[in-house]
Amino acid sequence: MGGNGDFTPETSEKNTSVPHLTSTSDMAIGKWKFNKVILSTHFNIFLYATCFWIQIGTLPYLTKKLGVDPVFFGYLQTTFAVVQLCGGPVYGRFGDMFGGRAAMALAFACASVSYFVLGIADTFFWLFLSRLPSVFMHAMQGGQMIVTDLGEEGQRADALGKLGLSYGVGMVIGPFLGGLVTKFFSEQTAAFVACIGSVLSIGVVWVFVPQRTKKSQGKESSGSAVFSLKKILALVTAPGAGFLLFIRMLAGLPIGVFQSMFSVFAMETFKLPAEQNGYLLSYVGVLTMIVQGLGVGVLTKKFSENDILKWSSFLLVWSYLALAFVTDVFQLCVVMVPLVVGLASSNIVVSSALTKTVSDQDTGAMLGLNMAVNSLIRTISPTVGGFLLKSYGFQSFGYLGFVMLGISTIILFIKLRQ
C-alpha cells in the first residue's frame, strides 16, 4: 500500500477478449444518458433492499407472535449469518465464472424462496428453514460485481457508493412498507410481499443484464472449480488484502452487534411498536442513502482512501462513546448521524480497495470474501449482542464500539502513516 492512498492491485494476465457492452446499452431519460445494465442493477438493488428490510423489520414481531424468546431469535439470526458465510465466497466465484446475469438471478431466486417459506411459517422449525435458502442470497454482492466490472478503477468507490444509495432508498421504504403491511394485515403477508418483489427482480435481471459483464476473461475464470480453497487462500494473501479484511472484521463487530439487536432493543428498551420501529429503520436508511450516494463521491475526490479510512475510524470512536450515553429515541437519532457517516465511508472504501488488490477476473471472489467477513460478524453478533443487552444493558453496545474502534484507529494511523 502506497502513501498516496491507493491499494496496489495484483496484476495478472488477461488474454481473452469477450463481447462487452457498447453504446446500444445506453438509454436516454430527458437530457441524461444511462447505461441500461447499471440502471437495472440499481433498480434491483433498491427492490432487494426493500424486500429484505420488509422482512427484517417484521421478523422480531413474527417470532414473538409464534412464542419464540429473544435467545432463540438470536439463534435464528446466527443461522442466517452462518448460511450466508458459507455461500458468500462461492457466490463470488460463481459470478466470476458464469457472469452477472446468472449470479443476480440466483440471488433473487434464493431470496424469493426464503421469504415464501417465512410467509408460511407457523412454528420455529419453519422459521429456521426459511433461513437456509439465503446461502446464495447475495444480491448486493452481485450488484457490486456488475458495477465493478463495468466501471473504471478510479471511480470504483464512487460507483459502489451510488449503489449504496439505491440500497438506502430501499432501506427507507422497506421497513415503512413492512410496518404498514404488518399493521393492516399480518407479518406473514409482509413476507409474501417481499417474495413477490424478489420474483419481479428475476425478470428484470433476465431482460436487462447480459450474460457477461467483464471486459475480458482470463484463463482460470472458465476452467477452475467454483469452490477452490487454494484460490481463496491466494486472494486472502494478495498484497494488502489480509490487512483490509482484518480491519473490516475489527471495525465491523461493534456495529454488527448493534444491528443484530436493533429491533429487539427498540421493542424492549425504547418500547417502540412495529410501525415506529419501521420509521426508525427508515431514518437510518435515509442517512445511509445520503452518505453513500453523495458523501462518498465527494470524499474520494478530495481525499485519499487511506485518509478516509483513518479519519472515519477516528469519528466512529467518539460516535460509539456518545452511543453509550443515549437514553431516548431522540438522542439515538442524533448519534446515528456521525455513526452512519463513519460506517458508510469506511465500508465503501474498504470494499473498493479490496477489489484493487486482485486482477479484474477475481473481483467477484474478493467481494465474496468481503461479504464472508460481514457474515462471520453476523454469526457472532447475535450471541454477543443478546448477552450484552441482557447482562449490561443497551449502553454496553457503545462501550464495545469505543474500545474496538479505538484499537482499529491506532492500527490504521500506524499502518497507513504517510
N, C-alpha and C positions, 0 to 999 in steps of 0.2 A: 504494500500500500504506500503510495507516494504522499508527499507532503501537500500536494495540490488538492487532495480530497478525492481523487479518482482511485477506484479499486481496479488494479490492472487485470484485464481478462486473460485467461489462459488461451493461447492460440492453438488452433488445430486445423488440419487440412479439410477444406471444403471443395470437393471436386466434382460434384454432380449437380447441375442446374435442374431446377424443376419449374414447371409453369407457375407464374406468380401473378399477382393482381395487377391489372392495368387500369387505364383511365375509365374503362367501362364499369369499374367497380364504384365510380363516383356517382353521386346524385346531388341535385341542386334543390335547396329549400330557400326560396327567395334569392338573396344575393350570395348566400353561403353554399359552399360545396362540402359534402361529407362523403367519406368512404362508407359504402353500404355495409361492409363487414364490420367495421368499427362501430357504426351506428347501431346495427342489430345486436352487437355484443353488449353495448351499453344498455340497450333496452332489456336484454335478457338478464343482465346483472341486476338491473332495477327490479325486474319481476322475481328473480331468485331471492333477493333481499326481502322483498315484500312478503313472499310466501314463507320464507324462513322465520321472519320476525312475527308473522301471524301466529305460528305455532309455538315459537319460543315464549311469547308473551302470555299465551293461554295455557301452556303446559303445566306450570305450577298449580293452577286452579283446577285443571283436569285431574292431576294426580291427587290433589286434596279431595276432590269430589269422589274419587274411587277409593278413598281411605288410605292413601299412601303417605307415610310420615316423611319429614324432611330428610331423615337418614337414607331412606330408600330413594327419595328424589335425588340425593347425591349419588347413589349407586347408578341411577338411570343416566345422569349426566356423565358419569365416569365411563359407562358403557359406550355412550355416543362418542366420547373422545378417543377411547381405545380403538374402536372400529375405524374412525377417521385416521387415526395414527397409522394403522396398518395399511390403509388404502392410499394415503397421500403420495408417497414416493412412487408406488406402482402406477397411480393415475398419471403422474407427471411423465413417466417413461412411456406410458400408453399414448399420451398426446404427442410426444416427440416422434413416435414411430408410426402412428396411424392418422395423425392430423387433428386439426382443431374441431372439425365437424363431428367426428366420432367421439372425441373427448367430451365436448359440450353436451351432445345427445345422451351419452352415458350418464353424465352428472344429473341431468334433469329427469331421466328415466328412474334413477335411484331415488331422487327426491320425491317424485310422484308416488312411488310405491311406499316410501316411508310415511308420507303424510296420509295415504289411504289407510294403511294399517293403523295409524294413530287415530284416524277417524272412527274406525270400527272397534277400537279397544274398549273393553269393559272390565278388564282385570289388569293387574300389574304384569302378568305374563305377556299380554298383548302389547302393553306399553314397552316392555323390554324388546319384543320382536320388532316393533316399529323403528328401533334404533339401528338394527342390523343392516338394512339396505343402504344406510348412509355411508357405507365403506367407500363408495366412489362418488359421493355427493359433494363434489368439489368444483362447483360451477365458477366460483370466484377465482380459483386457481386456473381453471380453463380459460376464463376471460383474460387473466393476466398473461397467459401463454400467448394468446392471439395478439394482444396489443404489443407485447414484447417482440413477437415475430415481425409484425408489420411496421413498427416504429423505428426511428433512428436511436442509436445508443445514447446520444447526448440528451435526448428528450424523454428517456425512459421513465425517470422518476415522475415527471410531469404527466406522462400518459397513464401511469399506474395510479397517480393521484386522482386524475379525472375519472378513472374507472371507479375509484372510491366515492366520487361524487354521485355517480349513478346508484351505487350501493347505499349511500347515505339517504338518497331520496326514498328508496325502498324501505330503509330502516325507519324513516319517518312515517310513511304511510302504513307499513305492515302492522306495528303494534296498535295504531289508532284503529285500523280496519278490524284487526283481530279482537280488540276490546269491544267494538260495536257489535260484531257478529256474535260474540260470546254473550253480550248483554241481551240482545233481542232474540237469539236462537239458542246456541249451545256451544261448548268447547269442541265437540265433535264436528259440528258444522264448520267451524273455523278451520279445522284440519282438512276437511273436504275442499274448502275454498282454496287452500294452499295447494292441494293436489291438482285441481283444475288449472291453476296458474302454471304449474310445472309442466303439465301436458302441453299447454299452449307454447311454452318455450321450446319444446322439442320440435314443433312445427316451424317456428321461426329459425331455429338453427339449421334445419334441413333445407330451407328455402334460400337463406342468405349467406351461410358460412361455407366456403369452399372446402374441398377435402383436404387440401394442403394450404398452409399459411406461411410456412418458412420460405425464405428467399432461395435457399439451396438445401440440399440434403446430403449429409456426409455418408461415409461408407457404413458406419456402425448402426445408424438410426434405423436402417431397414433390415439388418441382419442379425441382431442380437436379441436375447430374451427380454421380455417386458420387465421381469424381475431379475436383477443381477446384483448380487452382493458386492462383487468386485467393482462394478460401475458405481455403486453408491459410495463405497469407500474412496474411490478415486475422486468423486465430487466433493466429499467432505474434506479431503486433504488438498484440494485445489488452493493455490495461494490466496490467503485472506478469507476463505470460506469458513473454516473452522472457527475463527475468531468472531465472525459476524453471527454465526449460528449460536455461539456461546452467549454473546451479548443479547441476542433475541430471547434466549432461554432465561437469562438472569433478569432482564428487564421485564419480561413478559409474565412471569409468575404472579407478581402482585396484582396486575390488572386481571389476570385470569381468575384469581381467587375472588376478586371484587365482582367480576361479571357473572361468575358461576352462581353467586348468591344474590345477585341484584334483585330478582323478582321476589326472592324469599325475604330479604330484609325490608324491601318495600312493603311487603304484606305484613310482616311480623313486627318490625321496628317502627316503621312510619305509618302503619295501619292504612295503607292505600288499597282500595278495591281494584279489580282487574282493569276497569276503564281508566282510572287515574294512573295506574302503573303503565298502561299503554301510552298515556300522554307524556310521562316522564321518559320513557324509552324513545319516543318521537323527538323530544327535546335533545336528547343525546345524539340522535340521528341527524338533526339539523346542524349541530355543532360539527359533527364528523364530516358532513357534506361540505360545509363551508371551508374547513381546514384542508381537506383532501382535494377538493375540486379547485379551490382558488389559492389557498395559502401555500401549498407545497410548490406549485408552479412559480410563484413569486420568490420563495426562499431559494429554490435551486438555481435561479438566475442570478441571485445576489451573493450566495454563499456556497462554499464547497460542501460536499457530502460529509466530510469529516467534521466540519464546524457545526453542521446541522445536527449530527449525531451527538456531539459533545454537549451542546447547549440545550437541546431538547431533553436530554437526560438530566441536566442540571435543573431545568424547570420542573421536571417530574418529582425531583427530590422534595421540593418545597410544596408542590401540589399535594403530594401524599401526606405530608405533615399537616397541612391545613385540613385534609380529609379526616384526620384523626380527631379533630375538634368540632366536626359537624354534628349539630343536634336537631336540625329540622330540614324539611324538604327545600326551603328557600336557600339555605346555606349550601346544601348539596348541589343545587343548580349553579350556584356561583363558583364553587370549587371545580365543577366539571369543566368549566371553560379552559383554564390552563392545563388541566389533566388531559383533555381531548387534544389540545394543540400539541402538547409534548408527545403524546402517544401516536397520533396520526403522522406527524412529521417523522418521527423515528422509524415507525413501521414501514412507511413508503420508501424511505431512503435505504433501509436495510434490504428490503426486497429488491430494489433496483440494483444496489451494489452487489448482491449475491449473483444476479444474472450476468454481471460483468466479470465474474471470476471464472467462468467457463465459456466454451465455444457456443455459438448460436444454436448448434444442434442439441445441446443439453440444457437449454434454459428451462424447459418444462420440468425436467427431472430435478433441477436445482430449486425451482419454485415448489416442487413436491416436497423436498427436504425442509424447506422453509415452513410449509404447511404442516409437516410432520412435527416440527418443534412446537408449533401452536397447539397441535393435537395432544402432544405429550404434556404440555402445560394444562390443557383442559382435563387430562386424565387425573392429574394430581390435584388440581384446584378444588373440585367439589368436596373432596375429603378434608383438605386443609381448611377450606372456607367454612364447612359445616362445624369443624372442631373449634375454629377461632370464634365464630359467631355464637356458638353455644357456651364456650368457656370464658371468653373475654369481651364479647360484645362487638358491635359494629366498628368501634374506634380502632380495634386491632388491625383492620384492613389498612388503615392509614399508616400505622406504625410499621407494618410489614413492608409496605412500599417505600417508606422513608429509608429504612435500613438497606434494602436490596438495591434501590436506585442510587443510594449513596455509594455503595460498592461499585456499581456499574459506572457511575460518573467518574470515580477515581481511576478506574481501569482505562476508560476512554481517554481521559486527559493525559494519562501517561503514555498509552499506546499510540495515540494519534497526535502527539505534540509535533509542532512544526519543526 
